[in-house]
Amino acid sequence: MNAKHVELEGDLVLRVRDLGKEYKLYPSPRARFKALLTGAATHRSHWALRDVSFELHRGQCIGVIGDNGAGKSSLLKLLAGTLQPSRGQIERVGRVTAILELGAGFHPDFSGRDNLYFGGSLIGISPERMRELEPEIAAFAELGEAMERPVKTYSSGMTVRLAFALVTAVQPDVLIIDEALAVGDQHFQKKCIERIMAFRNSGCTILFCSHSPYHIRHLCDAALWLRGGQVAQFGDTEPVLAAYDLHTRERQEREQQALLEAAAPAAAEVSAPVAEVGGEAQASPVAAVDSGSACILSVDVKDLAAPVGDQPGMLQSQDLVVTITARGRGDERPHIGFMIEQSKGVGITSLATHEDGAVPRQLPDGTWQTVLTFPDLPLHSGDYVISAFLFDETGLAVYDEWFQFLHLRFIFPKPLPGLVRLPHHWS
């Protein structure tokens, strides 16, 4: 039942068959010890994974999605070899590298340089090979003289920078990434993403676990949805994400309804109202500290009236015109994204300059600005919420986001039901 290296047909690099992981839960340590001595089963079984099967081909990028507790981390650890399966089989070809708990294998009393050899030995890099890789790893981590200091003196950011540089020093056949695409500051984030994309472009197979549909869509050509430890759906990215999005909305509605029902008795006892904007408690976006980092500076909606009481501001035009101003990194031209959703409903549209072939313009003071216009806004009457995003020049690194920060109300002159007015004609 253990993972093993085998000869797989064609361009297959990983095959998972009927994989299962059981955790035995005992009522107490004493009961666990007694079971070890007597062999009597006194535990309760929890199957984190059950009957999981799929295949990965060379050069494929697979996104793993699912709710918290769905079994995603257990699956990645089984594939990386840090956990052993309770049943089933994992067959793989070549070198497998996992970006999971970065820095977990470092010895705190060893220097950064010594930890390269210590950590490298744990992932199969010989001392001879490490001597060849050491200068490149040190340069990529950008730790300077800190390489000679004990790792216990490092900040968490320094530790993960060194760990990322180490585990990606040699291109693997299969790269496993748990959640974080990048670590550290904006400069190092770009380096991480560029290295991962270089691996992908040269044929590395990637298994990428993330809660970000944006990155799943842009990086992955297939998606695996885990639900309750089992495969709910596996296939092309968009259909799987659409099914998962519907599941997520239904779950959120159930949770919201449960909260409302639980809060109803207490609401009658509240004597002072809570200040709200658009019906929901809001925190205004706070601009990043002026340290040269890229950030959104302002988002202005033309002809938007101020909110009144707990009602969102009314859009006093049939056009939606949004001006987004941002600060970039150095001479890099950033990209800007925008999203509009129902205030308490589904997403309507997401747009980005790099997707539409547009570019923000640079203002005399060095900042960047774009104006997004929706002429004759094709929405029916309702309350909406907007978000803004700042990306790097590739559109993959997210420098800043103002998520669901501004609610607005739009009234369409004709009393028609529905959400949007689709392009159409009558004949």
Salt bridges, closest charged atoms under 4 A:
GLU9 OE2 - ARG15 NH2 2.27
ASP11 OD1 - HIS57 ND1 2.70
GLU55 OE2 - ARG15 NE 3.16
ASP67 OD2 - HIS247 NE2 2.75
ASP67 OD2 - ARG251 NE 3.45
GLU91 OE1 - ARG15 NH1 2.96
GLU91 OE2 - ARG17 NH1 3.80
GLU101 OE2 - LYS77 NZ 3.65
ASP109 OD1 - LYS152 NZ 3.01
GLU128 OE2 - ARG131 NH2 3.99
GLU132 OE1 - ARG129 NH1 2.83
GLU134 OE2 - ARG113 NH1 2.42
GLU136 OE2 - ARG195 NH2 3.58
GLU142 OE2 - HIS187 NE2 2.96
GLU142 OE2 - LYS191 NZ 2.91
GLU145 OE2 - ARG149 NH1 3.31
GLU148 OE2 - ARG113 NH2 2.64
ASP173 OD1 - ARG58 NH1 3.57
GLU194 OE2 - LYS190 NZ 3.73
GLU238 OE2 - ARG217 NE 2.72
ASP245 OD2 - ARG249 NH1 2.43
GLU255 OE2 - ARG251 NH1 3.19
GLU280 OE1 - HIS407 NE2 3.85
ASP290 OD1 - ARG327 NH1 2.87
GLU332 OE2 - LYS190 NZ 3.36
GLU355 OE2 - HIS218 NE2 2.23
ASP376 OD1 - ARG421 NH2 3.39
ASP383 OD1 - ARG409 NE 2.55
ASP392 OD2 - LYS190 NZ 3.03
GLU393 OE2 - LYS190 NZ 3.64
